[in-house]
């Protein structure tokens, strides 16, 4: 039984609307309103009836309408207002924060106008400013900035729009045709789960970092007490040992270095219904937030972190370190998508694309496909350190179709447990994602294997 094969559990992870062919909008022009049509018709009917029947009173009745209409149309606008929608700053925000865009309307005419705006947004953005219909008055030859904002409830590319803009002038006698703005895309960065690990990573062979290495160097980690050799620093002398043995001994320490961390995201299948930041998590949600937590932790402490997609698109994020690279990794994770896969990814091809033999490979996978198992096994057989992080949410289960469904699900979970035990027998550390410090035990096991 496969959870991912059920169409009721499938879900697109990227809520950004697909880029399609944009149709050209008709030009915005001024036109008369039904109020102007009624005023002209009333004056015309009154004049015709007064001429036909000699009713002077009808002329007096229609005179205010004719004079008022003429006065209002004395200064008619010719150029329509210009409207543009642009996102705030760099068009990025975070889950749970406010996603906003600015609607700028410029009135080029020397007459006042009133602008009516109808705003909408992506379902993952709860609008609280500029929601629905609202109106703003623009002075002659001036502009106005109107804010459309809402709370972003899920990571990904979300859309403000379409925005409908219509302007009224001359006391409601003239109006523009509706200007339809296609909107703007705002990227919502995932909020990583809190992750912190006190364990060192295996194979720390970089230049400088926080992980204990096999190489000697200046550090606080004591490796051994040995005899003095030419070139040793005097401050390393262990005077107590030297006085007892009548020979000169020094304290040798292990250096602290950085390492390479490669994050592999299994994006072949999706299961579960995403509830956003405040609801239940799907496989994609758990994968993105867990990868963001691990990437941010190691990049900020000086390790080189790279990301690879194991899915239809096969994207890669180059290795980097530091705060800037951590922010770039979150932006990269925000554009994760699971499109239909016409050509299944090759585990062997991805294994050959991995970094050096001594880098730590962290695979975020729900272990729902044979290709995922083949990828983890191939990395382990190649002698590379691999950590398998389970991203299948515990609440995900198939829909109840018959009385056999619970028994079939139980058999499937037993089979999956046997598969996990086989991976562990192969030397693969398998651990479900549980947030902060959830990987310390398996990282400690990888370090013990390194020194065996």
N, C-alpha and C positions, 0 to 999 in steps of 0.2 A: 504494500500500500504506500502510495506516495502523496504526501501532502501538497507538494508543489504542483502536481498535475491537475489539481482540482481548480476549475475556472472560478469557483466561488471564492477562492482564497487569493486569486491573483490581484495585483495592484501595481499600477505604474508608480515609480518612485519619484520621478521628476515632474512636478506639477506645472512646469513652464510649458506654454502652448507651443506646438510644433510650428516651426517657421514655414509658412506657406507663401504663396504668391499674393502680394498685397495689391488689391484692386485700387485703381485710381479713383479718388473721390471727386464728385462734381464740384465745380467752383462755388464758393459761397457768395450769394448775391442778396440784395435787398428786394423785398416784395411787399405788396400790400397785405394787410390783415383783414379778416372778416369785419372788424370794426370800421375800417375805412370804406369797405364795400357797402356796409349798411348806411353809413352817413351819406355817401354820394347817392345811393338809391333813394333814401328818404327825401333829400333835397330835390332830386329830379322828379319824383312822383308828386311832391307837393306843388312844384312849379307847373307841371303838366295839368294837374287837376285845377289849379287856380286859373290857368289860361282857358281851359275848356269850359269851366263853369263860372268863371268870374268871381272866384273866392279869394279876396284880398287877404283874408285872415290866414289862409294857408301859406301865403308868402311871408307873413310876419312870423308864423310858427317855424318855418324852415330857415329863416334868416340866421338865428343863433347857431344852428348846425353848420351852415355854410361858412359863416364868419369864423367859427371855432376851428373848423377843419382847415381853412385857408391859413389861419395863423399858425396852427401846429405844423403845417407842411411848408412854412416859409423857409425853414432851414432844414433841408433834407440831406441826410448823409448819402454819400455815393460809394465810399469805400467800406467794405465790411471790416469788422474788428479781426485782429490776428490772435489766434490762440495756439499755445504750445504747452505740452506736458513733458516735464523732465523730472527724473528722480532726484532725491536729495544727495548731495555730496558724491560719493563714489558708488552709489546705487547698491550698497550692501548694508545689511543689518543682521541681527542675530535672532534666533528663535525666542519668542516671548517679548521681544522688543518691538518698537514702533517702526513700521515701514511706511515711508511717506514719499509723496511726489508733489511737485509744485505746478499748478496750472496758472500760466501767465496769459492774461488777456490784455491786449493793447488796443485802445480806441484812437484811431488816427484822425477822426473827424472833429470839427469844432462844435459839436453838439453832444449833450449828455445821452448816454444809452444805459439800458439795464440788461445785464447778461444773466441768462438762466442756464444753469449747469446741472446735468444729470450724471452722477458719478457711480461707477461700479468697480468691482475688484474681484480678484481670484477668490474662490471659496476658502482658501487657507488664510485669507486676510480678513479680519473682522474690522470693517470700517467704523471709526468713531468720530472722524472729522471729515466733513464734506460728503457724508453719506446721503444717498438719494438725490432729491432735488433741492437746490438752493439758488438764491439770486443775489447778485452784487450790482451796485450802481457805479458806473464809471463816469468820471467828470470828462469834459471836453479835452481832447488831445492828451490823454493820460493812460496809464496802465495800472493793473492790479494783479497781485500775486495771491492766489487762493490755494490753500493746502488741502490735499486729499491724503488722509493717513488712517492707518489701522494697525491692529496687533497681528503680527505674523505668528501663526501657530505651528508652522512646520518648515523645515529646511527645504531648499530648492529654489528654482527660479519662478517667481510669482509675478502676476501681471496686474497692473492697474489699467482698467479700461474695459470696454470702450467708454470714452467720455463724450457726451453729447453737449454741444454748446450752441445756444441760440440767443440772439440779441434783439431787443425791442427799442424803438426810438419814436420820436414825434408823438408822445402820449399814447403809445400802443397802436398807432395807425400803420407803422411800418415794422417789419420784422425780417430777419435774415433766414435763409434756409439753414437747416440743421447742419452744423459742422461736426463731423464724427472723427474724433481723435482715436487712433488705434491704441494708444496707451503707452506705457513704459514698463519694462521688466526690472524688478528689484530682486537681487539675489539675497536669500536668507541663509546665513551660515548656521550650520548645526551647532548646538550647545553640547560640547562633549561631556560625557559622564566623568565624574571626578575619579581620577586615577593617580595613584602614587605608589611607587615601589622602592623599597630600600635594598633590593637585591641587585648585585652587579650582573652585567651581561657577560656571557662567555665570549672568548676570543676578542678581548679589548686590545687591539694592536694599532691604534691610531697615534696621533701626536700627543694630545693632552685631553684629559677628560676626568670623569669621576669614577670609572670602573677599575677595579683591581686587575693588574696585568701580571703575566708571568715574568716580565722583564723587570730588572732592577732599576731603581731610580729614587728620586727624592719624593718621599711620601710619608705618611704616618703609619702605614701598614707594615709591621715588622715581618721580614721574611726569615732571617736567621742571624745568628751571631757567629762571625768568622774572624779569622786572623787578619791582621792589618796587611794591606797591600799598598805598594806605591801608587799614589794618586787618590787614595781615600781621604776624605775631609776629616780634619781633626775633631770637628764637632760631632762626628759619628762614633768616636771612641767610647766603648763601654768600659768605664773605669773600674767598676766593681768586678767584672769578669777578669779584667786585665790584672788587677791586684791579687786575685786569688790564684791565677795560673802563672804569674810572672811573665806572661807574653802579652803583646798588645792586640786586643780584640776590638772590632767595630760592629756596629749594628747595621745590617743590610736590610733595606726596605724594598718593597715592590712599588713600581711606578703606577700612577693612575692615568689611564688613557681612555680615548673614546673608541667607539665601534660603529659599524654599519647596521642599521635596522631596516629591513624591507617588509613593508606591509602589503599583503596580498589579499584583495577583497574578492570573495566569491560572489559574483553577481549574475549567476545563471538563472536562478529561480527566485520567486517571491512567494511568501505565504503570510497570512495574517492581514488584518485590516488596520491601517495606520489611524490612530486617533490624534496625531499631532503631539505637541509638547505636553499637553495635559491628559492625553489618553493612552491607550495601549500602543505598543510598538510592534511594527512588522519586522520582518527579517532585514529589510533595507534600512529601517530606522536604527535597529540595534547594531548593524554592521557599520553604518556611517558614524554613529555617536561613539562606538567603542574604538574604531580606528582613529577618530579625531582625538580621543582621550590619550591613547597610546602615543600617537604622533606628537601631540603637544608636549607630553611629559618628557620624551627622550630628546626632542628637538631643543627644548628650552634648557636642558642640562648639558647640551653640547654634542650629542650624538648626531650622526648623519642619517636622516630618515628619508626613505623613498617609498612610493606607493605604486602598485600595479593592479589593474582591473583584470580579473579572470572572468571574462564574459564576452558579450557580442562586440563591444567597442574596443576592448583591450587597451585602454588609455594607460599612460605612464606618467608619473610625477617624479622628476629628477630628484636626486638626493641633495639634501641641504641641511642646514642647522641654524639655530637661532630663532629669535622671536618672529622675525620677518618670514622665515620659511614656515613656521607653525601657522601663521595667518594665511599664507598662500596655500598650505595644505587643506585648511578648512574651506577655502574658496574652491579648491579642486574637488573636495568631497561633496560640496553643495550641488555640483553638476552631475552627480552620479545618476545613471539611468539604467533601466533594464528593458531595452527594446527587444523585439522578437529576434531570435538568434538563428539566422539561416545557416551558418556554418559553426558548429560547436567548437569551442576553443580547445587547443591541443595542450594537455598537461606537459608533454615532453618539450614542446616549443617554449612554453613559459619557463620551464626549469632552466633551459639553456640561456634565457635572458636575465637570469638572476645575477646579482653582484658577486663579489669574491666568495671564495669557499668558506671564509671565516665570518661571514655576516649572519646575523640572526634573522630568520624568516618567520614572520608572524602571519599565519593564514586565518582570516576571519571567514568562517564557512558554517552553514547549517548542516553540512554533511547529508545532503538530500540526493545527490547524484553520484553515479559511478565515476564521473570525471573528477569530481572534487576529491574522492578517496584516492584516485590514481595520482592526482597532483601531490597530495600530502605524502603518499608512499614514495613517489619518485624523488621528492626532495630529501626524504629520510634515507633512502637507499644510496643517494649520492654522497652521503656523509656530511650533509649540511645540518647545522642546528635548526630545528623547526619547532615552532610552538603553534598548536592548533587551538584557536579560540572558537568555541561553539556559539553561534548566533541564532539558534532556533529559539524563539520565545517559548517559555513553558506553557503559556495559555493557548498556543496554536493547536487546533485539533480539526479533523475533517468534519464536514456536516453530517448529521445523523440521517442516513438514507434508509437504513433498515435495521432490524434487530441484530444483524451481524456486524454492524459498524464498530461497536466498542471492542469486540473480540479481535477484529481485524486491526484496529489501532493498537491494541495491546501486543499482538504478534509483531507489528511493525516496530514498535518501540523496543521490544526484546531483541529483534534483529539489529537495530541501530546500536543498542548497548553492546552486543557482541562485536560489532564493527569497531566501536571505540576501543574495546579491550584488545582487539587485534592490532590496532594502531599503536597502542601503548606497548604491546609486546614487541613491536617493531622499533621501539625507541622514540616514539613521537609523544610529546607532552600534550595531552588533550585536556582542556579545562573550559567549562562554560563561562561566559562573561557575566560577572556579578559586581562590577564596579571597582571601587577603590581597593587596592591591595589584593585583588582576586587572583593575580598571577604570580604572587610572591612564591608560593610553594613550588610551582612548576619551574620558575626561573632558578630557584635554589637547586632543584633536581638537575637542571641543565648544567649548572656550575659544578655540581658533584661529579657528573659524568665527565666533565672536561679534565678534572684532576685525577681521574682513575688511571 
